Amino acid sequence: MKFLKSLLRAGTSSVFAISAFTISAFASDTTIIHAGQVLTHPGKAPLQKQTITVVDGKIVSVTAGYAKQNNTDATYIDLKNSFVLPGLIDSHVHLSMEWNPNIRLQAVTKRSGDIAFDAMINGQKTLMAGFTSVQDVGGPEEVFALRDAINAGKIDGPRIRASGRSVSPTGGHGDTHGYISKVLDVFRSPTICDGADDCRRATRAAIKAGADIVKITATGGVLSNTAAGTGQQFFQDELEAIVQSAAKMGRQVTAHAHGKAGIESALKAGVKSIQHGTYLDKATVRLFKKYDASLVPTVLAGMTVVDWAENKDWLPPASKAKALKVGPQMLNMLRIAHANGVTIAFGTDSGVSAHGDNAREFGYMVEAGMSEMEAIKAATITAAERMEMGDIVGAIAAGKFADIIAVNGNPLDDITELYDVDFVMKNGKVYKNED
Ligand SMILES: [Zn+2]
């Protein structure tokens, strides 16, 4: 086996004309991890002194005790002094961009290739921070190219579930604002729609472009350059048309929503998750439960835009005004949602905040009353299930992809341990191992 592996490494220079495909049919790659403490299923107590065996990118077993190092074909990894947990999952990122003072100019200066390379780098920062899967909700088609290139093994990055461009009403949060009309014509997206029939067309256009999930903007939002508030924007019949036409093509819908009426209309229409949820109250909570929908709180984004509004001269006046209203609400929103039993999936809106800082959201989750265990479960098992990836990631268990991270200290005692992840494995490949 060792010989075959060295042949593979030698590549085309080898005198043996055996293709990689021929060899991979019988040469397996085995990695054995000795884990001092391991949270295999967040929500259940961590286990001590376990051996995790990974073959060809997937976990095949988790067994008690440290297995002897007698498998000469295996690579052994010593995490005996570490706390090991499943790869983290962020349900709300925008890998194609990162907010900065020049972003409005960059919209008309960056080429498709520039966007794609930036998205690749942002994805790699995210992976190195311990986030092995993400949901990219709202971005150009370069994100689909990134998703597909990562899945094909051409480049490194997190596993991506992507929506592409948001479905939004004309002039709504997902439309483009604040340029001369000639420039706005360039930005015209097939996912902008008005009226139920047109919204069916727009939803189908999003799926045709490559959407795994349909993202809609049910209400206004902070960073769109328009003084149109953060209340409901789509009508009920438009929301229902979007959800139903997405369902006919096997897609779920997730809704950006701040205002209470917009959140509630979206839930009644059948969206599976709400992003932000700023002005929810106890009546809204009842609808989350009735429709089995989840909340992605993105408190980090709220804190970030308040900081800009107060301390930096980055935001156009319309956005600044909205930031100062919405941001301070978000921590209390999460407190209400959690205290009343809403299912919460971890999400940051990274791209507003810097990529790679995703774990900062954990600090706000604990500040809002979640236990460390609840916060970690939201970023693993719950996020995986709610992103329709529950069978492949979210836990350290036989049959799942080997997405495994580790930190030095115990994050159940101090959640900020996750701000600095020391070991990252995705699909069995080690990306980071700092002793
Ligand atoms: Zn967002």
Residues whose N, C-alpha, C, O or C-beta is under 5 A from the ligand:
A	BS01	ZN	V137 D349
